[in-house]
């Protein structure tokens, strides 16, 4: 039994169904991928979708993402925690090959050695690290097609899906559903995704599974003219820059670059946030990316999720239920933005539902300082990024689930209970989530004697 039909759950199902005759059931609280259409694909306008539709269903949160595949074992998670270098790279390439077989583009974004050297040198001269990553870009408008192909393959192999169904509890030898029904299973892979992160914490406490709080990333989504990012995005579709700030010595990074894309609203229970989409068949004049500060908490307060949600709720309150938007120039001068000031700039927002405001009233001073210093540094590598007209949307917060303590095969301290994916803190992206699903499946195959350990 697999709990969760996101990338981790789907790839676990693929591995098990291809290499065994085990009966497989995948349970998810959301809908089939064909029913999870984002209105923005046709309109180009974000209206803020139902959180269950965005985060749950076949494909999980990745099913409506921009579908960027980062083909490295240490981006979007860290496979080196569990595998040696050869094993990690083999698994990443194996997962990437499956995505391509189901419709991901053959085109690979990868800098030539000369391009990588020049960009790395330019970044280093500004005290910034450029992280080279081979990447594929599926596109928010085509990611559902890839997921649908995987779903069809699983069904053709006899895998059963039980959708629009919540698992209340993991119990001995099975699960208990929300309606009280119990389903037996010899093996369970819990891959609940980001939507199920709090649920798995509850289950871990009941079952006595060791977990620990992970860090969170707090910041803004930056929007600039596409032409500013063109030279870099031609080399890497989703370029990664790592920065150590001057004042606080904090780690700041770019994340989820949507070249010629759109800023979108995400609706959660009790607050809103922002993200970005990039379509393959429709482009905007702008490029957006997350700009995030890594925050880790220690004793006596370690719950990074509660801390991040408190920031998001404050932002939602000040935005009147909508995300905030501010010109970088206004943030520098300590004043809130107005639509008049925003419209006078050269960057025309792709998301018009945001509320002009002052991000400094929401974000901790430390994070605001990191944003200003980090963007000024990045401007030396990508001229124009730190223009007064640059737009900032808040809040952009990446919650990384509490990390379940597992071994190489993703098995927990409870025999025959395996975990995988973002919801259990072992991944933060499509490739690594999918890879951990494969690892969990192989753990079961080892126990069945189908493959050797």
C-alpha positions in Angstrom: 0.0 0.0 0.0 1.2 3.5 -0.9 -0.1 6.5 0.9 0.2 9.5 -1.5 0.1 9.8 -5.3 2.8 12.4 -5.7 6.1 11.8 -7.4 7.4 9.6 -4.6 4.3 7.4 -4.5 4.0 7.1 -8.3 7.6 6.1 -8.7 7.4 3.6 -5.9 4.4 2.2 -7.7 6.3 2.0 -11.0 9.2 0.2 -9.5 7.1 -2.3 -7.6 4.7 -3.0 -10.5 7.5 -3.5 -12.9 9.6 -5.9 -10.8 7.0 -7.8 -8.7 3.6 -9.3 -8.7 2.6 -7.6 -5.5 -0.9 -6.2 -5.3 -0.5 -2.4 -5.1 -3.0 0.2 -3.9 -2.3 3.9 -4.0 -4.4 6.1 -1.7 -4.7 9.9 -2.1 -7.0 12.6 -0.7 -7.0 14.4 -4.0 -8.3 13.9 -7.6 -7.0 12.2 -10.7 -4.6 14.4 -12.6 -7.1 15.0 -15.4 -9.3 16.8 -12.9 -6.5 19.0 -11.5 -6.3 21.5 -14.3 -5.0 25.0 -13.3 -7.1 27.8 -14.9 -4.0 29.7 -15.5 -2.9 27.4 -18.3 -5.6 28.9 -20.6 -6.1 32.4 -19.1 -2.6 33.3 -17.9 -4.3 34.8 -14.8 -3.8 33.3 -11.3 -7.0 33.2 -9.2 -5.6 31.2 -6.4 -6.7 27.5 -6.6 -8.2 25.4 -3.9 -5.3 24.1 -1.7 -6.4 20.5 -1.9 -6.4 20.7 -5.7 -2.9 22.3 -5.8 -1.2 20.1 -3.2 -3.0 16.8 -3.4 -4.1 14.3 -6.1 -2.3 12.3 -8.6 1.0 14.0 -9.2 1.0 15.8 -5.8 2.3 19.3 -5.5 4.7 18.5 -8.4 1.8 17.8 -10.7 0.9 21.5 -11.1 4.5 22.8 -10.8 6.6 24.2 -13.6 8.2 20.7 -14.0 11.8 21.6 -13.7 13.9 18.5 -13.3 17.2 19.2 -11.5 19.4 16.2 -12.5 21.8 16.1 -9.5 21.8 14.0 -6.4 22.3 17.0 -4.1 19.7 19.5 -5.4 16.2 19.2 -4.2 17.4 16.9 -1.4 20.6 14.9 -0.7 20.9 11.4 -1.9 24.5 11.3 -0.6 22.9 10.8 2.9 21.9 7.3 1.8 24.0 6.3 -1.2 27.6 6.6 -2.4 28.3 8.9 -5.4 28.0 6.2 -8.1 24.8 4.8 -6.7 23.3 8.3 -6.3 24.1 9.4 -9.9 22.8 6.1 -11.3 19.5 6.5 -9.5 19.1 10.1 -10.6 19.7 9.2 -14.2 17.3 6.2 -13.9 14.6 8.5 -12.6 15.3 11.1 -15.3 15.0 8.4 -18.0 11.6 7.5 -16.7 10.4 11.1 -16.9 11.7 11.3 -20.5 10.0 8.1 -21.4 6.7 9.5 -20.2 7.0 12.8 -22.2 9.5 15.1 -20.5 11.4 17.0 -23.2 14.7 15.6 -24.6 16.2 19.1 -24.4 18.7 19.4 -21.6 19.7 22.8 -20.3 23.4 22.6 -19.4 26.2 25.1 -19.6 29.2 24.3 -21.7 32.5 24.1 -19.8 33.4 27.6 -21.0 30.0 29.1 -20.1 30.1 27.5 -16.7 33.6 28.8 -16.1 32.8 32.3 -17.1 29.5 32.5 -15.1 31.2 30.9 -12.1 34.1 33.4 -12.3 31.7 36.3 -12.5 29.7 35.0 -9.5 32.8 34.3 -7.5 34.1 37.9 -8.0 30.9 39.0 -6.3 31.3 36.5 -3.5 28.5 34.3 -4.9 28.5 30.6 -5.8 26.9 29.5 -9.1 25.7 25.9 -8.9 25.8 24.2 -12.3 22.9 21.7 -12.8 21.8 19.8 -15.9 18.0 20.5 -16.1 14.9 19.7 -18.1 11.9 22.0 -18.2 8.5 20.3 -18.7 6.4 23.4 -18.2 3.3 23.9 -15.9 1.1 23.3 -18.9 2.7 20.0 -19.8 3.6 18.5 -16.4 0.0 17.0 -16.1 0.5 15.2 -19.4 3.6 13.5 -18.1 1.9 12.6 -14.8 -1.1 11.2 -16.7 1.2 9.0 -18.7 2.7 7.5 -15.5 -0.8 7.1 -14.1 -2.0 5.2 -17.2 1.1 2.9 -17.1 0.4 2.1 -13.4 -3.3 1.3 -14.1 -2.3 -0.8 -17.2 -0.1 -2.9 -14.8 -3.0 -3.5 -12.5 -2.2 -0.9 -9.8 -5.3 0.3 -8.1 -6.0 4.0 -7.1 -8.3 5.0 -4.2 -8.7 8.7 -4.6 -10.6 11.4 -2.7 -9.9 9.3 0.3 -8.1 10.3 3.5 -6.1 7.9 5.7 -6.9 8.7 9.3 -4.2 6.4 10.9 -1.5 4.0 10.1 -2.3 0.9 12.2 -0.8 -2.5 12.7 -0.8 -4.4 9.4 -2.6 -1.6 7.5 -4.4 1.7 7.7 -7.7 3.1 9.0 -9.5 5.5 6.6 -11.4 8.6 7.6 -14.7 6.7 7.3 -13.5 4.1 9.8 -12.8 1.4 7.2 -9.7 -0.6 7.7 -7.5 -1.9 4.9 -4.8 -4.5 5.5 -1.3 -4.4 3.9 1.9 -6.3 4.3 4.0 -3.3 3.4 3.2 0.5 3.6 5.0 3.3 1.9 4.0 6.6 3.4 4.6 9.4 0.9 2.0 12.0 1.9 3.7 15.0 0.2 3.7 18.5 1.5 0.0 18.4 2.1 0.5 15.5 4.5 3.5 16.8 6.4 1.6 17.6 9.6 -0.3 14.3 9.3 2.9 12.2 9.2 4.1 14.0 12.3 1.0 12.9 14.2 1.5 9.4 12.9 5.1 9.3 13.9 4.3 10.4 17.5 1.6 7.7 17.8 3.9 5.0 16.4 7.1 6.1 18.2 9.1 6.9 15.0 12.0 9.3 15.5 11.8 12.6 13.7 13.6 16.0 13.8 12.7 19.5 12.7 14.3 20.7 9.5 15.1 24.2 8.4 12.7 26.5 6.5 13.4 29.1 3.8 11.8 32.5 4.2 11.8 35.3 1.7 10.1 36.8 -1.4 9.4 36.1 -5.0 11.4 38.5 -7.2 10.0 39.6 -10.6 12.3 41.3 -13.2 12.1 41.9 -17.0 12.8 38.7 -18.8 15.5 40.3 -20.8 17.5 40.8 -17.6 17.6 37.1 -17.0 17.9 35.9 -20.7 21.8 35.6 -20.7 21.8 33.3 -17.6 18.6 31.3 -18.4 20.0 30.4 -21.8 22.7 28.6 -19.9 20.6 27.2 -17.0 16.8 27.3 -17.2 16.6 27.5 -13.4 20.0 29.0 -12.3 21.0 28.4 -8.7 23.1 31.1 -6.9 24.2 30.7 -3.3 25.0 33.7 -1.2 26.4 34.3 2.3 25.3 37.7 3.4 27.6 40.3 4.9 25.7 41.5 8.0 24.4 38.2 9.4 26.5 35.6 7.6 23.3 33.9 6.5 22.7 31.5 3.6 20.5 33.0 0.9 19.7 31.4 -2.4 17.8 31.7 -5.6 15.2 29.0 -6.2 12.5 28.1 -8.7 13.4 30.5 -11.5 10.4 30.8 -13.9 11.9 32.3 -17.0 9.3 34.3 -19.0 6.8 33.0 -16.4 4.1 34.2 -14.1 3.8 34.9 -10.3 0.9 32.9 -8.8 -0.9 32.8 -5.5 -1.0 29.8 -3.3 -3.9 29.4 -0.8 -3.3 27.4 2.4 -5.5 26.9 5.4 -5.3 30.2 7.2 -2.9 32.1 5.0 -1.7 32.7 1.5 1.6 32.7 -0.2 3.2 33.1 -3.6 5.0 30.9 -6.1 5.8 30.9 -9.8 4.7 29.1 -12.9 6.4 28.8 -16.2 4.5 27.5 -19.2 6.0 26.0 -22.3 3.4 27.3 -24.7 2.8 30.8 -23.2 5.3 33.4 -22.1 5.2 36.7 -20.2 7.6 39.6 -20.5 9.0 38.8 -17.1 11.0 36.3 -15.1 10.4 35.5 -11.5 12.4 33.6 -8.9 12.3 32.9 -5.1 14.9 34.6 -3.0 15.1 32.8 0.3 16.9 32.9 3.6 17.6 29.6 5.3 16.4 29.6 9.0 17.1 26.9 11.5 15.9 27.1 15.1 17.5 25.5 18.2 16.4 25.0 21.8 14.1 25.9 23.4 12.1 26.6 20.2 12.7 24.2 17.4 9.4 24.2 15.5 10.3 26.0 12.3 6.9 25.3 10.7 5.0 27.2 13.4 7.5 30.1 13.0 7.1 30.2 9.2 3.3 30.0 9.4 3.3 33.0 11.9 5.1 35.1 9.3 2.7 34.0 6.5 -0.4 34.8 8.6 0.9 38.3 9.4 1.5 38.9 5.7 -2.0 37.6 4.9 -3.5 40.0 7.5 -1.6 43.0 6.1 -2.5 42.1 2.6 -6.2 41.8 3.3 -6.2 38.1 2.4 -3.9 38.6 -0.5 -0.1 38.4 -0.9 1.9 41.7 -0.6 3.7 43.4 -3.5 6.4 46.1 -3.2 9.0 47.7 -5.4 12.5 47.1 -4.3 13.2 50.8 -4.4 10.4 51.4 -1.9 11.7 48.7 0.4 15.1 50.4 0.3 13.6 53.8 1.2 11.5 52.4 4.0 8.1 53.2 2.5 5.1 51.1 1.4 4.4 50.7 -2.3 1.2 52.0 -4.0 -0.2 50.9 -7.4 0.8 54.4 -8.7 4.5 53.8 -7.9 4.4 50.2 -9.1 2.8 51.2 -12.5 5.4 53.9 -12.9 8.2 51.3 -13.0 9.3 49.3 -16.0 8.3 45.9 -14.5 4.6 45.2 -15.0 3.4 42.6 -12.5 2.1 39.3 -13.8 0.0 38.8 -10.7 -2.4 41.7 -10.2 -4.2 40.3 -7.2 -1.5 41.3 -4.7 -1.9 44.2 -2.3 0.7 47.0 -2.4 2.4 47.2 1.0 5.6 47.2 3.0 7.3 43.8 3.3 9.4 45.2 6.2 6.3 45.1 8.3 6.0 41.4 7.8 9.5 39.9 7.4 12.0 39.9 10.3 14.6 42.6 10.0 17.3 40.0 9.5 15.5 38.6 6.4 14.9 42.1 5.0 18.6 42.9 5.4 19.5 39.6 3.6 17.1 40.4 0.7 18.6 43.8 0.2 22.3 42.7 0.5 21.7 39.5 -1.4 20.0 41.2 -4.4 22.7 43.9 -4.5 25.3 41.2 -4.7 23.4 39.3 -7.3 23.1 42.5 -9.4 26.9 42.3 -10.0 26.3 38.9 -11.7 23.0 39.7 -13.3 22.9 43.4 -13.9 19.4 44.8 -13.5 18.2 42.4 -10.9 18.4 45.0 -8.1 16.7 47.8 -10.0 14.4 50.1 -8.1 11.6 48.8 -10.3 12.2 45.2 -9.4 9.0 43.7 -7.8 8.9 41.7 -4.6 6.0 39.5 -3.6 5.5 38.1 -0.1 5.4 35.7 1.6 7.4 33.0 -0.2 8.1 30.3 2.4 9.3 26.8 1.8 8.3 24.5 4.5 10.4 21.4 4.7 8.8 18.7 6.6 10.1 17.2 9.8 12.7 14.6 8.8 11.8 11.0 9.5 14.8 8.9 10.6 15.4 6.3 8.0 18.1 4.1 6.5 19.2 3.5 2.9 16.0 1.7 1.9 13.7 4.3 3.5 12.4 1.9 6.1 11.5 3.4 9.5 12.0 1.9 12.9 8.6 0.2 12.5 9.2 -3.0 10.4 7.6 -2.9 6.9 6.7 0.8 7.2 8.7 2.8 4.6 8.5 6.5 3.8 9.4 8.7 0.8 9.2 12.2 -0.6 8.9 15.8 0.5 6.2 15.2 3.2 8.7 13.1 5.3 11.6 15.5 4.9 13.8 13.3 2.7 13.4 15.4 -0.5 12.5 18.9 -1.8 11.9 18.4 -5.5 10.7 16.2 -8.3 13.8 14.1 -9.0 14.8 13.4 -5.5 11.2 12.7 -4.3 10.9 10.3 -7.2 14.2 8.7 -6.3 13.2 8.1 -2.7 10.1 6.4 -3.9 12.2 4.1 -5.9 14.5 3.5 -2.9 11.5 2.6 -0.7 10.2 0.2 -3.3 13.5 -1.5 -3.6 13.5 -1.9 0.2 10.3 -3.9 -0.2 11.8 -5.9 -3.1 14.8 -6.8 -1.0 12.5 -8.1 1.8 10.6 -10.1 -0.8 13.9 -11.6 -2.0 13.3 -10.2 -5.5 16.5 -8.1 -5.5 19.7 -8.4 -3.5 20.6 -5.9 -0.8 
